[in-house]
Amino acid sequence: MATDRFAAWAARSEATLESALPSPDLAPRRLHAAMRHAALGGGKRMRPLLVYAAGTLAGAAEETLDVPAAAVELIHAYSLVHDDLPAMDDDDLRRGRPTVHVAFDEATAILAGDALQTRAFELLAQADAPAQLRVAWLATLAQAAGAAGMCGGQALDIDATGGGQALDELERMHALKTGALIRAAVRLGALAGAAGPDALTRLDGYAAALGLAFQVRDDILDIEASSEQLGKTAGKDAAQAKSTYPALLGMQGARAKLEELADAMRDALAPFDARAEALRALGELAIRRSH
């Protein structure tokens, strides 16, 4: 079953993260403890799962996928630490626990995010893989994390807070803020195997639809779910007057958009055989999830 495979992959990524992060018994202890608080013991691990699922489709060994799976999760964890800061979204709950700046302090949170980000690239640079593959991994993750990806999307989000966005502006923002790292996760896995140009193009289309679907579902859950269900503060988008898919399309329109994106994911994966079942299952999970 896909759920059994996902649990095994999540355990692999957790073990890799555990070994990759510095011990809280070593100085600087507060920084190391904050890094571990941010990265371990929680979250859906969607991005590592996508690395393993895409790598499986491309014929890569799980051992080859451990490092890129951990690296993309470290980038995701760093982004959440910084996103929760008072200067950004100013949130005090993440994955059902106090955010890093609440559990520690704001300066430590900034440093922890910085250290998680750099550790991701250090892992890839030192991976037991051919140099050409390591360079491709590094380029993929760097582009997704920078101004042309996640950081650019966060900047657009800040600019839009308190004001309205048109639908195309909202989609562009989320394609960068959320979608870029999801697309990178799929590509990291695919590059580790034997995926050719046509396969990479199809997988990128799948990942782009998945990234947008993930955000549409987030917007719906922000209205329908409680903070306890989400593990983060519910209702913040409305409180901050942010444009969302339900706000622009209505709840029925947002659900229709979600189904449209589900069809796009299925179409992108249609030419692949049973090796794409994990990717198909992750697509379904993204649009049906309850937290």
N, C-alpha and C positions, 0 to 999 in steps of 0.2 A: 504494500500500500504506500501511496505517496506520503502520507503522514508519518509513517515509520521511517521512510528515507529522509524526510525533512528533519525529524528528531535526531537522526544519526548525524546529518550534516551540521545541524546547529551545535551538537555536542563537539564535533570536530573543530568548528570555528571557535567555540568557547575555550577549548583546550589550547588552541594556537594562540588566542588572545592572552590567556592566562600566562603562558610561557613567554610571550613577547613583551609583556608589561613589567616594569621594574617592581621589585619587592617593596612593600610599604615599610619593611624593616631597615631599608637602606636610606641614607640621606640623599636628597631632601625628602623626609618622610611625608610631610604634608602634601607636597606635590604628587608624589607617587600614589598616596592613598586617594587623592582626588582623581587621578587618571583612572585608577581601577574602579572607583565609584561610578565614573562616567561610562566605562566600556564593558564592565562585566555584570553578569547576573540579571539581565533584563533585556527587554526589547524583542521584537518579532524576528530579528535576524534575516529580514527579507533580502537584503543585499548580498550577504554571504550565500544564502540559499540560491540566489540567481546565478552567482558565480559557479557553484557546483552543478546546477541544473544545465546551464549553457555549456559548461565544460563536458558534462556527461554526453550531451548531444554531439559535441565535437570530438568525442573519443579520448578526452584527456583523463589521466589517472587522478584519483582523488588526492593523492599525495602532492601532486603538482598544483592543485587548486587551493590547498590549505593557506598558503601565504597570500595570494591575491584576495581570497575570501576575508581573511583577517584584516588586510590593508584597507579594503573598501569599508569595512565596519569601523575601523579606527577613524577614517575620514568622516563617516556619518556621525560617530560619537562626538568628535570635535565640533562638528557643525551644530549639534544639539546643545552642547555646553555654551557656545557663543550665542546661539539663537535665544537661549533662555536668560541671558544677561539683562540687567536693568536698562542698558542702553539699546537693547534690541526689543524682544518681546516681553521682558520682565516677568518671567514665570517662576513659580516656586515649587512646581510639581512636574516630575518627569519619570515615566516608567514606574509610577506608583511610589516614588521616593522623592525626598527633597532634591531640588536641582543642585548642581555642584556649588554655585555661588552661595546658596543657602546653607548647605551642609558644611561648607568650608568658609570661603570668603570670596569676594569678587576678584581680587588680584590673583588668588590661587586658581580660580576658575579660568581666567584668561590664560595663565601659564599652562594649565592642564590641557586646554584646547590646543594651544600651540604645540605642546609636546606630543599629543596624540597625532596631530597632523604630520609632524616630521617623522615620527616613528613609523607611520604607514609607508612613507617613501624609503626609509631605511630598510624596512623589511623586504620590499620589492627589490631594492638594489642588491641585497645580500642573498636573495633567493637562490636555491639550488636549481637553476634553470639556464638554458642557453642565453648568452648575452643579448642576442637579437630579441628574444622574447621579453627579457627584463626591461630593455629599452622601450619596447612597445607597451608593456604594462605601465611603466612610469609615465610615458607620454599620455596614455589614455586617462589615467587617474589625475594627472596634473591639469589637463584641460578641463576635466569635469569639475574639479574643485575650485578653479580660479574664476577670473572675471568673466570668462566666456561660458561659465557654468554656474556652480552653486553660489559663489560669492556675488556674481552679477545678479542672480535671481533674488538673493537676499537684499541687495541694494534697491532693486525695483520694488520689493515688498515694503521696504522702509519708506520709499518715496510715495507709495500708494496709500500708506496708513492715514486714515481720516478723510480720504478722498475717493472718488469713484474711478473704476477702471472699466474700459470696454472689454467685451469678451475676448477679443484677440490679444489685448494687452495682458489680461489675466492668464491666458494660455501660454503666452511667451514667458511670463514671469515663472510659472510653474514648470515649464519645460526646462528652465535653467535651475531653479531652486531645488526642485525635487527630481525632475526627470533626468537631468544630466548625470547624476550619480547612479541612478538605476540603469541607464543606458551603459554607463561605464562598467557596472557590475556584470552585465550580460556580455559585454565585449571582452572583459578580462578573462572570463571563462572560455569563451569561444576561441580567443587567441591562443589559449593553452593547448587546444586540440588541432584538428585538421580542418577547421572551417574555412572554406574558400570565400572569394569576394561576394558571390551571390548569396551564400548562407549568411555572411556578415550583414549584408544589406537587409535581408529579411529579419534577422534577429534584432537589428537596430530598429526596424519598424515596429516589431513586437514590443521592444523595450520602451519606445517612445509612447505607445498607446498605454502600456502598463503604468508608466510614470504619471501620465495624466489621469488615468483611472484611479490610481492610488490617491491622488489629491482630491478628485471629485468625491470619492468615498470619505476622505477625511472631512471635507466640508459638510457632508451629510451627517456624519457622526458627531461633529461639533455641535449640531443642533439637537440630534436625537438621543445621544448617549450622555451618561453622567461622567463626572470626573473620576469616580471610582472605576467605572468600566474602561475608560480611556487610559487611565494612569497618568493623565495630565489634565490641566484645567479646561473644562468644557465651556463653550460659549464665548471664548475670547475673541473670535473673529467679529462677532456682532458688537461686542463691547468696544472694540477698537475701530469700528466702522470700516472694516475691510471688505472689499469686493470678494464674493465667493460665488460658486456655481449656483447654489440655491438662491442667493440674493439676485443674481442676474437672470436665471432661467426659471426660477420657482422650483419647488421640490420635485414636482413631476418632471419638469424639464431636465433637472440634474440627474434624475434616475434614468431618463431616456438617453442622456449623454453617456452615462455609465454603460448602458447596454450597447450603444454604438461603439464604444471603445472595446468592449468585450468581443464584439464581432471582428473588429480590426485585429485584435490579438489572435483570434482563431484563424483568420485569413492569412496572417503573416506566417503562422506555423503550419498551415495546411500541407505544404509539400514534404514536410519532415515525417519520419516514421515514428515508431514507438519510443525512440530515444528522446523525443520532445515532450513526453508525457509529463515530466516534472515541470517543465516550463508552462505547459497548459494548466496544470494544477495550481501553480503559483498565480497565474492570471486569474483563475476563478477565485482563489483565496483573496486576492487583492480587492475584488469587487464585491465579495460577500462578507468580508470580515466585520466583526462587531466591536473591534477596538483598534 
